[in-house]
Amino acid sequence: MTIKNQSVPDPLCCSEIEPAVQEDFLGLEGPQADAELAKLAKALGHPARVRILRMLARNPARVCSQIVGELPLAQSTVSEHLRILKDAGLIRSTQDGSRVGYCIDNNMLRRLKALTAII
């Protein structure tokens, strides 16, 4: 049994991003905020995408094949769901050779929460 060196970060883990600042949550009303909320809601509008976000919340840096292994969907379908989530900004990816690791963008989830809090 090999013990993984804890000081070496997993290359598929998404790098840390700056903590959210108050300015990130300005402009929570108006046409632009409405369009942003609609885009995020559309990305969350499929049960498979919600399931993928829940998986990534429990274990970031999953690769597509790991996600496919937990869903009753074809690889191409999972890739399309990942693309939609990424285009909406809800997830990020990091590439290590041919492998791509996915993780949740916590700042965007905080933004989504702020946008929905004023409905």
N, CA and C of each residue as an Amber inpcrd file, in Angstrom:
protein
   357
   0.8520000  -1.1760000   0.0000000   0.0000000   0.0000000   0.0000000
   0.8920000   1.2310000   0.0000000   0.5910000   2.1730000  -0.8750000
   1.3620000   3.3920000  -0.9820000   0.6020000   4.5320000  -0.3300000
   1.3010000   5.3100000   0.4410000   0.6880000   6.4700000   1.0860000
   1.0460000   7.6850000   0.2590000   0.0320000   8.4210000  -0.1610000
   0.2280000   9.5970000  -0.9810000   0.8190000  10.7300000  -0.1390000
   1.8180000  11.3920000  -0.6630000   2.4500000  12.5170000   0.0110000
   1.4520000  13.6650000   0.0860000   1.0950000  14.0830000   1.2800000
   0.0860000  15.1080000   1.4760000   0.5770000  16.4950000   1.0830000
   1.8980000  16.7100000   0.9760000   2.3880000  18.0360000   0.6450000
   2.3250000  18.3180000  -0.8490000   2.1100000  17.3130000  -1.6680000
   2.0190000  17.5090000  -3.1070000   0.5430000  17.6290000  -3.4790000
   0.1410000  18.8010000  -4.0100000  -1.2750000  18.9590000  -4.3430000
  -1.6560000  18.0910000  -5.5380000  -2.8900000  17.6520000  -5.5440000
  -3.4270000  16.8910000  -6.6720000  -3.4840000  17.8370000  -7.8670000
  -2.8470000  17.4720000  -8.9930000  -2.8350000  18.3840000 -10.1400000
  -4.2170000  18.6280000 -10.7290000  -5.1810000  17.8000000 -10.3850000
  -6.5280000  18.0040000 -10.9080000  -7.3910000  18.8730000 -10.0130000
  -6.9020000  19.2050000  -8.8160000  -7.6590000  20.1050000  -7.9510000
  -7.6150000  21.5000000  -8.5470000  -8.7590000  22.1500000  -8.5670000
  -8.8040000  23.5110000  -9.0780000  -8.0630000  24.4200000  -8.1170000
  -7.2930000  25.3390000  -8.6710000  -6.5470000  26.2500000  -7.8190000
  -7.5150000  27.1440000  -7.0590000  -7.0550000  27.5810000  -5.9160000
  -7.8820000  28.4590000  -5.0940000  -8.0640000  29.7820000  -5.8210000
  -9.2310000  30.3610000  -5.6540000  -9.4700000  31.6700000  -6.2240000
  -9.6690000  32.6570000  -5.0880000  -9.6010000  33.9120000  -5.4410000
  -9.7080000  34.9490000  -4.4290000 -11.0530000  34.8640000  -3.7070000
 -11.0550000  35.1390000  -2.3980000 -12.3320000  35.1480000  -1.6820000
 -13.2440000  36.2330000  -2.2510000 -14.5180000  35.9940000  -2.1450000
 -15.4920000  36.9670000  -2.6470000 -15.3840000  38.2510000  -1.8410000
 -15.5680000  39.3580000  -2.5230000 -15.5730000  40.6530000  -1.8490000
 -16.9530000  41.2670000  -2.0150000 -17.2420000  42.2490000  -1.2180000
 -18.5680000  42.8540000  -1.2050000 -18.9920000  43.3130000  -2.5960000
 -18.0600000  43.8300000  -3.3940000 -18.4000000  44.3180000  -4.7190000
 -18.9390000  43.2130000  -5.6250000 -18.5740000  41.9490000  -5.3510000
 -19.0540000  40.8400000  -6.1650000 -20.5660000  40.6840000  -6.0770000
 -21.1670000  41.2340000  -5.0430000 -22.5820000  41.0270000  -4.8280000
 -23.3970000  42.3020000  -5.0420000 -22.7650000  43.3000000  -5.6410000
 -23.5070000  44.4980000  -6.0070000 -24.2560000  44.2150000  -7.3020000
 -25.2490000  44.9820000  -7.5850000 -26.0070000  44.8200000  -8.8170000
 -26.8500000  43.5640000  -8.8120000 -27.5460000  43.3240000  -7.7080000
 -28.3640000  42.1220000  -7.5950000 -29.7590000  42.3050000  -8.1720000
 -30.0500000  43.4880000  -8.6730000 -31.3440000  43.7410000  -9.2840000
 -31.1220000  44.4320000 -10.6140000 -32.1100000  44.3310000 -11.4760000
 -32.0410000  44.9800000 -12.7740000 -31.9200000  43.9560000 -13.8910000
 -31.9680000  44.4190000 -15.1250000 -31.9660000  43.5210000 -16.2800000
 -30.7340000  42.6120000 -16.3660000 -29.5730000  43.1390000 -16.0500000
 -28.3590000  42.3280000 -16.1230000 -28.3780000  41.2120000 -15.0740000
 -28.8040000  41.5320000 -13.8650000 -28.9030000  40.5280000 -12.8040000
 -29.9640000  39.4920000 -13.1460000 -31.0630000  39.9390000 -13.7510000
 -32.1160000  39.0140000 -14.1550000 -31.6010000  38.0290000 -15.2030000
 -30.8350000  38.5350000 -16.1630000 -30.2680000  37.6700000 -17.2080000
 -29.2650000  36.6850000 -16.6110000 -28.4680000  37.1580000 -15.6520000
 -27.4930000  36.2820000 -14.9960000 -28.1930000  35.1680000 -14.2220000
 -29.2320000  35.5310000 -13.4920000 -29.9820000  34.5310000 -12.7350000
 -30.6580000  33.5350000 -13.6710000 -31.2040000  34.0100000 -14.7750000
 -31.8510000  33.1160000 -15.7330000 -30.8470000  32.1270000 -16.3210000
 -29.6350000  32.5910000 -16.6210000 -28.5930000  31.7040000 -17.1620000
 -28.2180000  30.6310000 -16.1390000 -28.0590000  31.0210000 -14.8910000
 -27.7170000  30.0560000 -13.8420000 -28.8560000  29.0740000 -13.6060000
 -30.0880000  29.5790000 -13.6110000 -31.2460000  28.7080000 -13.4080000
 -31.3700000  27.7040000 -14.5470000 -31.0930000  28.1460000 -15.7590000
 -31.1540000  27.2380000 -16.9080000 -30.1000000  26.1380000 -16.7720000
 -28.9120000  26.4990000 -16.3050000 -27.8500000  25.5030000 -16.1150000
 -28.2470000  24.4910000 -15.0440000 -29.0120000  24.9210000 -14.0710000
 -29.4590000  24.0190000 -13.0020000 -30.7770000  23.3280000 -13.3370000
 -31.2880000  23.5670000 -14.5370000 -32.5980000  23.0830000 -14.9150000
 -32.6730000  21.6320000 -15.3470000 -31.6420000  20.8670000 -15.1060000
 -31.6720000  19.4410000 -15.4390000 -31.1910000  18.6510000 -14.2230000
 -31.9140000  17.5990000 -13.8570000 -31.5290000  16.8180000 -12.6710000
 -30.1060000  16.2610000 -12.7250000 -29.6200000  15.9200000 -13.9020000
 -28.2590000  15.3820000 -14.0100000 -27.2290000  16.4420000 -13.6390000
 -27.4800000  17.6890000 -14.0040000 -26.5310000  18.7540000 -13.6730000
 -26.5580000  19.0500000 -12.1780000 -27.7250000  18.9810000 -11.5720000
 -27.8100000  19.1470000 -10.1190000 -27.0460000  18.0160000  -9.4360000
 -27.2200000  16.8140000  -9.9350000 -26.5100000  15.6420000  -9.3750000
 -25.0010000  15.8080000  -9.5130000 -24.5400000  16.3040000 -10.6560000
 -23.1000000  16.5240000 -10.8570000 -22.5830000  17.5380000  -9.8480000
 -23.3200000  18.6160000  -9.6220000 -22.8860000  19.6100000  -8.6240000
 -22.8120000  18.9970000  -7.2330000 -23.7700000  18.1510000  -6.9020000
 -23.7330000  17.4940000  -5.5850000 -22.5130000  16.5830000  -5.4760000
 -22.1900000  15.8770000  -6.5510000 -20.9920000  15.0140000  -6.5510000
 -19.7300000  15.8410000  -6.3390000 -19.6470000  16.9610000  -7.0490000
 -18.4560000  17.8050000  -6.9350000 -18.3740000  18.4830000  -5.5700000
 -19.5000000  18.7190000  -4.9390000 -19.4890000  19.3000000  -3.5920000
 -18.8730000  18.3250000  -2.6000000 -19.1310000  17.0440000  -2.8040000
 -18.5840000  16.0140000  -1.9050000 -17.1320000  15.6950000  -2.2080000
 -16.7630000  15.7400000  -3.4760000 -15.4200000  15.3190000  -3.8650000
 -14.9760000  16.0780000  -5.1070000 -14.2820000  17.2200000  -4.9300000
 -13.8120000  17.9780000  -6.0840000 -12.7250000  17.2160000  -6.8380000
 -12.3680000  17.7200000  -7.9670000 -11.3160000  17.1690000  -8.8240000
 -11.7000000  15.8180000  -9.4190000 -12.9820000  15.6190000  -9.6360000
 -13.4140000  14.4040000 -10.3200000 -13.1950000  14.5890000 -11.8140000
 -12.8390000  13.5100000 -12.4710000 -12.7070000  13.5330000 -13.9220000
 -14.0090000  13.0140000 -14.5270000 -14.1990000  13.2660000 -15.7950000
 -15.4430000  12.9040000 -16.4660000 -15.7580000  11.4190000 -16.2950000
 -14.7690000  10.5610000 -16.4240000 -15.0270000   9.1160000 -16.3220000
 -15.5610000   8.7370000 -14.9350000 -15.1230000   9.4300000 -13.8870000
 -15.6450000   9.1630000 -12.5490000 -17.1070000   9.5920000 -12.4460000
 -17.4210000  10.7140000 -13.0510000 -18.7950000  11.2100000 -13.0280000
 -19.6900000  10.2740000 -13.8450000 -19.2060000   9.8540000 -15.0060000
 -19.9570000   8.9150000 -15.8490000 -20.2420000   7.6310000 -15.0740000
 -19.2700000   7.1760000 -14.2910000 -19.4290000   5.9510000 -13.5220000
 -20.5330000   6.0120000 -12.4830000 -20.9360000   7.2160000 -12.0880000
 -21.9760000   7.3710000 -11.0730000 -23.3310000   7.7790000 -11.6460000
 -23.3800000   8.0030000 -12.9450000 -24.6330000   8.4080000 -13.5710000
 -25.0350000   7.4130000 -14.6540000 -26.3170000   7.2150000 -14.8450000
 -26.7750000   6.3090000 -15.9010000 -26.8590000   7.0150000 -17.2560000
 -25.7790000   7.7140000 -17.6120000 -25.7510000   8.4910000 -18.8510000
 -24.5050000   8.1610000 -19.6620000 -24.5900000   8.3800000 -20.9530000
 -23.4390000   8.1790000 -21.8320000 -22.3780000   9.2360000 -21.5410000
 -21.1460000   8.9210000 -21.8600000 -20.0310000   9.8460000 -21.6410000
 -20.2680000  11.1610000 -22.3750000 -20.7690000  11.1000000 -23.5960000
 -20.9990000  12.3250000 -24.3700000 -22.0570000  13.2080000 -23.7090000
 -23.0530000  12.5960000 -23.1120000 -24.1080000  13.3470000 -22.4180000
 -23.5510000  14.0230000 -21.1730000 -22.7450000  13.2980000 -20.4140000
 -22.1220000  13.8830000 -19.2130000 -21.2130000  15.0400000 -19.6190000
 -20.4450000  14.8610000 -20.6860000 -19.5670000  15.9440000 -21.1640000
 -20.3700000  17.1840000 -21.5190000 -21.5240000  16.9890000 -22.1320000
 -22.3760000  18.1270000 -22.4820000 -22.9020000  18.8140000 -21.2210000
 -23.3110000  18.0510000 -20.2190000 -23.7690000  18.6450000 -18.9590000
 -22.6300000  19.4160000 -18.2890000 -21.4230000  18.8720000 -18.3070000
 -20.2640000  19.5650000 -17.7310000 -19.9980000  20.8660000 -18.4790000
 -20.1260000  20.8410000 -19.7950000 -19.9030000  22.0490000 -20.6000000
 -20.9150000  23.1320000 -20.2170000 -22.1780000  22.7530000 -20.0600000
 -23.2220000  23.7210000 -19.7060000 -22.9490000  24.3250000 -18.3300000
 -22.5780000  23.4880000 -17.3690000 -22.2570000  23.9870000 -16.0270000
 -21.0430000  24.9100000 -16.0600000 -20.0650000  24.5570000 -16.8640000
 -18.8550000  25.3740000 -16.9700000 -19.1610000  26.6990000 -17.6670000
 -19.9530000  26.6650000 -18.7430000 -20.3190000  27.8960000 -19.4460000
 -21.0830000  28.8580000 -18.5410000 -21.8720000  28.3080000 -17.6280000
 -22.6250000  29.1420000 -16.6840000 -21.7350000  29.6580000 -15.5570000
 -20.5330000  29.1120000 -15.4290000 -19.6150000  29.5540000 -14.3860000
 -19.7670000  28.8090000 -13.0740000 -20.6150000  27.7900000 -13.0460000
 -20.8460000  27.0630000 -11.7990000 -19.7250000  26.0890000 -11.4610000
 -18.9840000  25.6270000 -12.4680000 -17.8400000  24.7510000 -12.2170000
 -16.6300000  25.2790000 -12.9850000 -15.4640000  24.8540000 -12.5330000
 -14.1910000  25.1730000 -13.1870000 -13.4920000  23.8640000 -13.4940000
 -12.4860000  23.9420000 -14.3190000 -11.7290000  22.7350000 -14.6390000
 -10.2430000  23.0230000 -14.6410000  -9.4810000  21.9680000 -14.3980000
  -8.0240000  22.0190000 -14.4390000  -7.5570000  20.8030000 -15.2170000
  -6.6450000  21.0330000 -16.1450000  -6.1640000  19.9320000 -16.9730000
  -4.7930000  19.4740000 -16.5050000  -4.6080000  18.1470000 -16.4860000
  -3.3270000  17.5110000 -16.1740000  -3.1010000  16.4620000 -17.2580000
  -2.3540000  16.8360000 -18.2820000  -2.1840000  15.9420000 -19.4130000
  -3.5050000  15.7870000 -20.1330000  -3.9440000  14.5580000 -20.2980000
  -5.2240000  14.3130000 -20.9730000  -6.3990000  14.2880000 -20.0060000
  -6.1150000  14.3520000 -18.7020000  -7.1930000  14.3260000 -17.7030000
  -7.6300000  15.7420000 -17.3570000  -8.9350000  15.8970000 -17.1740000
  -9.4910000  17.1870000 -16.7770000 -10.2620000  16.9710000 -15.4760000
  -9.8820000  17.7060000 -14.4400000 -10.5790000  17.6370000 -13.1600000
 -11.5680000  18.7850000 -13.0520000 -12.7260000  18.5080000 -12.4770000
 -13.7700000  19.5130000 -12.3380000 -14.0270000  19.8040000 -10.8680000
 -14.3320000  21.0610000 -10.5650000 -14.6950000  21.4550000  -9.2040000
 -15.7140000  22.5830000  -9.2730000 -16.4020000  22.7930000  -8.1840000
 -17.4070000  23.8480000  -8.0920000 -16.7080000  25.1900000  -7.9290000
 -17.2590000  26.2240000  -8.5540000 -16.7960000  27.5860000  -8.3340000
 -17.6350000  28.1560000  -7.1910000 -17.0680000  28.1500000  -5.9990000
 -17.8150000  28.5650000  -4.8070000 -18.2450000  30.0230000  -4.8600000
 -17.4600000  30.8880000  -5.4930000 -17.8700000  32.2870000  -5.6090000
 -19.1390000  32.4140000  -6.4370000 -19.2500000  31.6200000  -7.5000000
 -20.4590000  31.6880000  -8.3250000 -21.6610000  31.1280000  -7.5650000
 -21.4400000  30.1040000  -6.7400000 -22.5530000  29.6080000  -5.9240000
 -23.0190000  30.6550000  -4.9300000 -22.0670000  31.4080000  -4.3580000
 -22.4440000  32.4980000  -3.4520000 -23.2210000  33.5730000  -4.2160000
 -22.7920000  33.8510000  -5.4400000 -23.4960000  34.8310000  -6.2790000
 -24.9160000  34.3520000  -6.5710000 -25.0700000  33.0720000  -6.9110000
 -26.3900000  32.4910000  -7.1650000 -27.2770000  32.6320000  -5.9340000
 -26.7140000  32.3420000  -4.7760000 -27.4750000  32.4680000  -3.5380000
 -27.9230000  33.9110000  -3.3130000 -27.0360000  34.8500000  -3.5790000
 -27.3810000  36.2610000  -3.4060000 -28.4690000  36.6800000  -4.4040000
 -28.3650000  36.2210000  -5.6440000 -29.3520000  36.5760000  -6.6620000
 -30.7250000  36.0020000  -6.3280000 -30.7610000  34.8100000  -5.7810000
 -32.0450000  34.1790000  -5.4560000 -32.6190000  34.6830000  -4.1280000
 -31.7990000  35.2630000  -3.3030000 -32.2640000  35.7370000  -1.9940000
 -33.2050000  36.9190000  -2.1150000 -33.1540000  37.6300000  -3.2450000
 -33.9750000  38.8360000  -3.3710000 -35.2270000  38.5970000  -4.1940000
 -35.5230000  37.3710000  -4.5170000 -36.7360000  37.0730000  -5.3080000
 -37.9470000  37.1700000  -4.3960000
